[in-house]
Amino acid sequence: MEHLGEQLLLRRNKVNELRAQGVEPYGLKYPVTHTTEQVRDRFVELEGQEVSMAGRIMTRRGHGKACFAHIQDGSGRLQVYIRQDEVGEEQYALFQNLDIGDIIGVRGRVFKTRTGEITVNILSFSLLAKALRPLPEKWHGLKDVETRYRQRYADLLANPEVKRVFVLRSKIIQSIRQFLTDRHFLEVETPVMHSVAGGAAARPFITHHNSLDLDLYLRIALELHLKRLIVGGMERVFELGRIFRNEGISTRHNPEFTMIEIYQAHADYEDMMELMENMVLYVAEKVLGTRRITYQGRELDLSVPWPRQKLIDVVAELTGVDFREVEGDAAARQLAGERGLAVEEGATWGEVLFAFFEEYCEERLWGPIFVLDYPVDVSPLARRCADNPAFAYRFEAFMAGKEIANAFTELTDPLDQRERFLRQAQKRSAGDEEAHMMDEDFLHALEYGMPPTGGLGIGIDRLVMILTDSLSIRDVILFPTLRPREMEAQVKSSHAEDENGSEDPAAGAHLKK
């Protein structure tokens, strides 16, 4: 059990004292007529009028028979003023006994002090919630990032900038929905638990359904169910939902994250590029009021069109290796070995090319840029390029060295798709836990005929990181995945003597910031 310090004991004792005085420390609903923001914005109209507000006490000063304080609600802060001769000795004594962090409801008249600060002169107040813990100090209590993520509720109270980020996140998502619905896309919902984990190269989380005695997987992508809807005649669909991948934690990865996937019949990956660049531009201008944003001190111009460059050319430009001159799988693996790049024992030419891109190129792409035409060996759900079947009509979008989106001209040939699933199944049998599973029902759906389709998946968390200038994905997820507190203490202890301050990769390298 937690050891209670002096502050916590004092506040708990106050609860008992209040109840002994007939004051309930956890009140009922309070009749709020105005927010603090409304009082500020409508001061000319409200001056001299009575208002009723509720908020948390954030500051308090004064002595004797008058006192000033600031209360904070969801819209901001406002000063309040209380005098003993107006509220009576009993109420004034109660107010003086309140603590920073307590939530109160106040009724009073709006006025402006001699210094020009808009204030509410309290005529009466009620205690709505007694805070048993002191609020964290902005620069002391929550400077540790792990504490901030673990106690997001306290982080939001102490750091207004944190709340601003999550308000922007909400507006970004609203704007994306508006952009798509204006273009006649239908928002749908598909299952979170799958009998087959498909649509991405990732290790799934496994759960069990007791009644059916069946293992199920938390979804690693939205793709295969949305494509079933395209087969069924729903020609423009999107889903914005949570995805779960059993992978490490870093500044770019959280095991539970938000993705949007968008599918359009009678379209291809060129249409998806146009859709994405216009959607991101629309969101930036609507939410931020600009198409030129700054990320970590460097500008990103979101004006369209974004540059487009083939993956094989990006690798040649940034590594000096032209894979057009590398002949065969063995030669590609040998080249990887000479460069010190670890690849699987049986890696193909296309897989080595992709490994070069991931290792040496991705983080150098400031963008925004579309990198297109990926090896078919790493694109089992994308249509082959007509002019070179070793590649697929696939692109990824990059901003500030981060992959933001992945998209295809979708593979609609059920026979080709079966062959690719079989190759993926062989890789799983050889120990690759991230290889695709065979999905017979999806193949069954494709056999009914799927129209030419473009598909696009965007990582919402990473996009929000860029648009809010946030360094870590944990800064844009309200409750990121963390080790239990006891494990965290053990990990910190085990690394205490590491002279380089190295960290378990699963803990998240963002803690070094």
C-alpha positions in Angstrom: 0.0 0.0 0.0 1.2 3.5 -0.8 2.8 5.4 2.0 0.9 8.6 2.7 3.1 11.7 3.1 2.2 14.7 5.3 0.4 16.5 2.5 -1.8 13.5 1.7 -2.6 12.9 5.3 -3.5 16.5 5.9 -5.9 16.5 3.0 -7.6 13.3 4.0 -8.1 14.7 7.5 -9.7 17.8 5.9 -12.3 15.5 4.3 -13.3 14.2 7.8 -13.3 17.8 9.2 -15.6 19.0 6.4 -18.1 16.2 6.9 -18.1 16.9 10.6 -19.0 20.5 9.8 -21.9 19.3 7.6 -20.1 20.1 4.3 -20.1 17.3 1.7 -16.6 17.3 0.0 -17.9 15.6 -3.2 -20.9 17.6 -4.3 -23.7 17.1 -6.8 -24.3 18.7 -10.2 -23.7 22.5 -10.2 -25.8 24.9 -12.3 -23.1 26.3 -14.7 -24.3 29.2 -16.9 -20.9 30.3 -18.4 -17.4 29.0 -19.0 -14.4 31.1 -18.1 -13.8 31.7 -21.8 -17.3 33.0 -22.3 -17.0 35.4 -19.4 -13.7 36.8 -20.8 -15.0 37.0 -24.4 -18.4 38.6 -23.5 -17.2 40.9 -20.7 -18.8 44.0 -22.2 -22.2 42.3 -22.2 -21.7 40.5 -18.8 -20.1 43.3 -16.8 -22.2 43.7 -13.6 -24.2 40.6 -14.3 -24.4 37.4 -12.3 -22.8 34.3 -13.7 -22.3 30.8 -12.4 -19.1 28.9 -13.2 -17.3 25.8 -12.0 -13.6 25.0 -12.0 -10.5 23.9 -10.2 -8.6 26.3 -7.9 -5.2 26.9 -9.5 -3.8 29.8 -7.5 -4.8 31.7 -4.4 -3.5 34.9 -2.7 -4.6 37.3 -0.1 -5.1 37.4 3.6 -7.4 39.0 6.1 -10.9 39.4 5.0 -10.5 39.3 1.2 -8.9 36.8 -1.2 -8.2 36.4 -4.9 -7.9 33.1 -6.7 -7.9 31.6 -10.2 -10.2 28.8 -11.2 -9.7 26.7 -14.3 -12.3 24.9 -16.4 -12.1 23.2 -19.7 -11.9 26.5 -21.6 -9.3 28.3 -19.5 -8.7 30.3 -16.3 -10.4 33.3 -14.7 -9.8 35.3 -11.6 -12.4 35.2 -8.7 -12.6 37.5 -5.7 -14.2 36.8 -2.4 -14.9 39.0 0.6 -15.9 37.9 4.1 -18.5 40.7 4.5 -20.3 39.5 1.3 -20.4 35.8 1.9 -20.3 35.6 5.7 -17.7 34.3 8.1 -18.6 30.7 7.7 -18.4 30.6 3.9 -15.3 32.7 4.0 -13.6 30.4 6.5 -14.5 27.4 4.3 -13.0 29.1 1.3 -9.8 29.9 3.2 -9.5 26.2 4.1 -9.7 25.1 0.5 -6.6 23.7 -1.2 -5.1 24.2 -4.7 -6.7 21.6 -6.9 -10.1 21.6 -5.2 -13.0 22.0 -7.6 -15.6 24.6 -6.7 -18.7 26.1 -8.2 -19.1 29.9 -7.9 -21.9 32.4 -8.4 -21.0 36.0 -8.6 -20.9 39.3 -10.5 -18.5 40.1 -13.3 -16.3 43.1 -13.0 -12.8 44.3 -13.8 -10.1 45.1 -11.2 -8.1 48.3 -11.1 -5.3 46.4 -12.9 -7.7 45.6 -15.7 -8.2 41.9 -15.0 -11.6 40.4 -15.7 -12.9 38.9 -12.4 -16.0 37.3 -10.8 -16.9 38.7 -7.4 -18.1 35.6 -5.5 -21.5 35.9 -3.9 -21.7 32.2 -3.0 -19.8 29.0 -3.8 -20.0 25.2 -3.3 -17.3 22.6 -2.9 -17.7 20.1 -5.7 -14.6 17.9 -5.3 -11.9 17.8 -2.7 -8.5 17.1 -4.2 -6.6 14.6 -2.0 -3.3 15.1 -3.9 -1.5 18.4 -4.6 -1.3 19.3 -8.2 2.1 18.8 -9.9 4.2 21.8 -10.4 4.9 22.4 -14.1 8.6 22.5 -13.9 9.2 20.2 -11.0 6.5 17.6 -10.5 6.1 16.6 -14.1 9.5 17.2 -15.8 10.0 13.5 -16.0 8.5 12.4 -19.3 7.7 8.9 -18.0 5.6 10.4 -15.2 3.9 12.7 -17.7 2.8 9.8 -19.9 1.8 7.6 -16.9 -0.2 10.3 -15.3 -1.7 12.0 -18.3 -4.5 13.5 -16.2 -2.0 15.4 -14.1 0.0 16.3 -17.2 -3.0 17.9 -18.7 -3.6 20.0 -15.5 0.0 21.1 -15.3 0.8 21.8 -19.0 -1.6 23.7 -21.1 0.4 23.0 -24.2 -0.3 19.3 -23.8 -4.0 19.9 -23.9 -3.6 22.1 -27.0 -2.0 19.1 -28.8 -4.9 16.9 -28.1 -7.4 19.5 -29.1 -5.6 19.8 -32.4 -5.6 16.1 -32.8 -9.4 16.0 -32.5 -9.7 18.8 -35.0 -7.3 17.0 -37.4 -9.4 13.9 -37.3 -12.7 15.9 -37.7 -11.2 17.6 -40.8 -10.1 14.3 -42.3 -13.6 12.9 -41.9 -15.1 16.1 -43.4 -12.7 16.0 -46.4 -13.7 12.4 -47.2 -17.4 12.7 -46.6 -17.5 15.7 -48.9 -16.1 13.4 -51.6 -18.8 10.8 -51.0 -16.7 8.3 -49.0 -18.7 6.3 -46.6 -17.4 5.7 -43.1 -17.7 2.1 -42.0 -16.8 -0.1 -39.0 -15.2 -3.6 -39.3 -14.3 -6.2 -36.7 -11.4 -5.6 -34.3 -11.1 -9.3 -33.6 -10.1 -11.4 -36.6 -9.8 -15.1 -37.1 -7.0 -14.5 -39.5 -4.5 -11.6 -38.9 -3.9 -10.0 -42.3 -3.4 -6.8 -44.2 0.1 -6.0 -42.9 3.4 -7.6 -42.1 3.2 -7.5 -38.3 3.0 -9.8 -35.3 -0.5 -9.8 -33.8 -1.8 -9.9 -30.3 -3.7 -13.1 -29.6 -6.9 -13.4 -27.4 -9.3 -16.3 -26.8 -13.1 -16.5 -27.1 -14.3 -18.8 -24.4 -17.7 -19.7 -25.8 -16.4 -20.6 -29.2 -13.1 -22.0 -27.7 -11.4 -20.0 -30.5 -8.2 -18.0 -30.6 -8.7 -14.6 -32.2 -6.3 -11.9 -33.2 -6.6 -8.2 -32.6 -6.5 -6.6 -36.0 -3.1 -5.5 -37.4 -4.7 -3.6 -40.3 -8.1 -2.7 -41.7 -7.4 -3.6 -45.3 -8.9 -7.0 -46.0 -12.4 -6.4 -44.6 -12.6 -3.0 -46.4 -11.7 -4.7 -49.7 -14.5 -7.2 -49.1 -16.8 -4.2 -49.0 -15.5 -3.0 -52.3 -16.3 -6.5 -53.7 -19.8 -6.0 -52.3 -20.4 -2.8 -54.2 -19.5 -0.2 -51.6 -17.3 1.8 -53.9 -15.9 4.5 -51.6 -15.3 3.5 -48.0 -13.0 4.4 -45.2 -12.5 3.4 -41.6 -10.7 5.2 -38.8 -9.8 2.9 -36.0 -7.4 1.4 -33.6 -4.8 -1.1 -34.7 -2.7 -3.5 -32.6 0.7 -4.8 -33.4 2.9 -6.8 -31.0 6.0 -4.8 -31.6 8.5 -2.6 -29.8 8.0 0.9 -28.4 9.9 3.9 -29.7 9.3 7.5 -30.7 7.5 6.3 -33.7 5.8 3.1 -32.5 3.1 2.3 -29.9 1.6 -1.2 -29.9 -1.9 0.3 -30.1 -2.3 3.1 -32.6 -4.8 4.8 -34.9 -5.0 4.4 -38.6 -7.3 5.4 -41.4 -7.7 3.2 -44.5 -9.4 4.5 -47.6 -10.5 2.5 -50.6 -11.9 3.7 -53.9 -13.2 1.5 -56.7 -12.1 2.4 -60.3 -9.0 4.2 -59.0 -5.3 3.5 -58.7 -2.3 4.6 -56.6 -2.0 7.8 -58.6 -5.5 8.7 -57.5 -4.5 7.9 -53.9 -1.5 10.2 -54.1 -3.7 13.0 -55.3 -6.2 12.2 -52.6 -3.6 12.2 -49.8 -1.7 15.3 -50.7 -4.9 17.3 -51.1 -6.3 15.9 -47.8 -3.2 16.8 -45.8 -3.1 20.3 -47.4 -6.8 20.7 -46.5 -6.3 19.6 -42.9 -3.3 21.9 -42.4 -5.0 24.9 -43.8 -8.3 24.3 -41.9 -6.8 23.4 -38.5 -3.5 25.3 -38.5 -4.3 28.1 -41.0 -1.2 27.5 -43.1 0.3 25.2 -45.7 3.9 25.8 -44.5 4.5 24.2 -41.1 7.6 23.9 -38.9 8.7 20.5 -37.5 11.6 20.6 -35.0 12.8 23.9 -36.4 12.6 22.9 -40.1 10.0 23.9 -42.6 7.7 21.5 -44.4 5.8 23.0 -47.4 2.6 21.0 -48.0 1.7 22.7 -51.2 0.6 20.3 -54.0 1.8 18.4 -55.9 4.3 16.6 -53.8 7.4 15.2 -55.4 7.3 11.6 -56.7 10.4 9.4 -57.0 10.8 5.7 -57.6 12.3 3.7 -54.7 15.1 2.2 -56.7 16.2 5.8 -57.7 16.0 7.0 -54.1 18.3 4.1 -53.1 20.7 4.9 -55.9 20.8 8.6 -55.1 21.2 8.3 -51.3 23.5 5.2 -51.1 25.3 5.2 -54.4 24.1 1.7 -55.2 22.1 1.2 -58.4 20.2 -2.1 -57.9 19.6 -2.2 -61.7 23.2 -3.3 -61.9 22.9 -5.9 -59.1 22.0 -9.2 -60.7 20.2 -11.9 -58.7 19.4 -12.7 -55.1 22.9 -14.0 -54.2 24.6 -10.8 -55.5 22.2 -8.6 -53.5 22.8 -10.6 -50.3 26.5 -10.3 -50.8 26.2 -6.6 -51.3 24.3 -6.3 -48.1 27.0 -8.2 -46.3 29.7 -5.9 -47.7 27.7 -3.0 -46.4 27.2 -4.6 -42.9 23.4 -4.8 -43.5 21.8 -7.8 -41.9 19.3 -9.6 -44.1 17.5 -13.0 -43.9 19.5 -15.9 -45.1 17.3 -16.5 -48.1 16.5 -12.8 -48.8 15.6 -12.0 -52.4 16.9 -9.2 -54.6 13.7 -7.2 -53.9 13.9 -7.7 -50.1 17.5 -6.5 -50.0 16.6 -3.4 -52.1 13.9 -2.7 -49.6 16.2 -3.3 -46.7 18.7 -0.7 -48.2 15.8 1.8 -48.4 14.7 1.3 -44.9 18.1 1.4 -43.3 19.8 4.1 -45.3 17.2 6.3 -46.9 13.9 6.7 -45.0 15.1 9.0 -42.2 16.8 11.3 -44.8 13.6 12.0 -46.7 12.4 15.3 -45.4 9.6 15.6 -47.9 6.7 15.7 -48.2 7.5 13.1 -50.9 5.9 10.0 -52.4 8.3 7.1 -52.9 6.8 4.7 -55.4 7.1 1.3 -57.1 8.2 -1.1 -54.3 9.6 -4.6 -54.9 6.7 -7.1 -55.3 8.5 -9.4 -52.8 7.6 -6.9 -50.0 4.2 -5.9 -51.4 2.0 -9.1 -51.4 -1.3 -7.2 -51.6 -0.4 -4.7 -54.4 -0.7 -5.1 -58.2 2.4 -5.8 -60.2 3.7 -3.0 -62.4 2.8 -3.6 -66.1 6.2 -2.6 -67.4 8.3 -4.5 -64.7 6.6 -7.3 -62.8 9.4 -7.4 -60.2 7.8 -4.2 -58.8 4.3 -3.3 -57.6 2.2 -0.2 -57.8 2.8 0.8 -54.3 3.9 4.1 -52.6 4.7 5.3 -49.2 4.5 9.0 -48.2 7.3 10.5 -46.1 7.4 13.7 -44.0 10.3 14.7 -41.7 11.9 11.3 -42.2 8.8 9.4 -41.1 6.6 7.1 -43.1 3.1 8.6 -42.9 1.2 6.5 -45.4 1.3 3.3 -47.4 -0.9 2.7 -50.5 -1.4 0.4 -53.5 -3.1 -0.1 -56.7 -4.8 -3.1 -55.2 -4.2 -6.6 -56.4 -7.6 -7.9 -57.7 -6.4 -11.2 -59.3 -7.5 -13.9 -56.9 -5.1 -16.5 -58.5 -2.1 -14.2 -58.2 -3.1 -13.3 -54.6 -3.3 -17.0 -53.7 0.2 -17.6 -54.9 1.5 -14.6 -52.9 -0.3 -15.8 -49.8 1.3 -19.3 -50.3 4.8 -17.7 -50.4 4.0 -15.7 -47.3 2.8 -19.0 -45.6 6.1 -20.6 -46.5 7.9 -17.7 -44.8 5.7 -18.1 -41.7 6.6 -21.8 -41.6 10.3 -20.8 -41.8 9.8 -18.7 -38.6 8.8 -15.3 -39.9 6.1 -14.3 -37.5 5.3 -11.1 -39.4 4.5 -12.8 -42.7 0.9 -12.8 -43.9 -1.5 -15.6 -43.0 -3.5 -17.4 -45.6 -7.0 -15.8 -45.7 -9.3 -18.2 -47.6 -12.4 -16.1 -47.0 -10.7 -13.0 -48.5 -9.7 -15.1 -51.5 -13.3 -16.4 -51.8 -14.5 -12.7 -51.9 -11.9 -11.8 -54.6 -13.3 -14.7 -56.8 -16.6 -12.8 -57.1 -14.6 -10.0 -58.8 -13.2 -6.9 -57.4 -13.1 -3.8 -59.5 -9.8 -1.9 -60.1 -9.2 -0.2 -56.7 -6.9 2.2 -55.1 -6.2 1.9 -51.4 -4.5 4.2 -48.9 -3.5 3.8 -45.2 -2.4 6.7 -43.1 -0.9 6.6 -39.6 -2.9 9.2 -37.8 -0.6 9.4 -34.8 2.5 10.1 -37.0 0.6 12.7 -39.0 -0.5 14.4 -35.8 3.1 14.4 -34.6 4.1 16.3 -37.7 1.2 18.8 -37.7 1.7 19.5 -33.9 5.5 19.6 -33.9 5.7 16.7 -31.4 8.9 14.7 -31.1 7.4 11.4 -29.8 4.3 9.4 -30.7 3.6 9.3 -27.0 3.1 13.0 -27.0 0.1 12.6 -29.3 -1.5 9.5 -27.7 -3.4 10.3 -24.5 -2.6 7.0 -22.7 0.4 5.4 -24.4 1.4 1.8 -23.6 3.9 1.7 -20.7 5.6 -0.9 -18.5 4.0 -1.4 -15.1 5.5 0.9 -12.6 7.4 -1.9 -10.8 9.0 -3.1 -14.0 10.0 0.4 -14.9 11.8 0.8 -11.6 13.6 -2.4 -12.2 14.7 -1.4 -15.7 15.9 2.0 -14.5 17.9 0.3 -11.8 19.5 -2.2 -14.2 20.7 0.7 -16.4 21.8 2.9 -13.6 25.5 1.9 -14.1 25.5 2.1 -17.9 28.0 4.8 -18.6 26.5 5.5 -22.0 23.0 5.8 -20.6 21.8 3.1 -23.1 18.2 2.0 -22.9 16.2 -1.1 -23.6 14.8 -0.4 -27.1 11.4 -1.6 -25.9 11.3 1.2 -23.3 11.2 3.9 -26.0 14.2 5.9 -27.1 12.1 9.0 -26.8 13.0 9.1 -23.1 16.4 10.4 -24.1 15.0 13.7 -25.3 
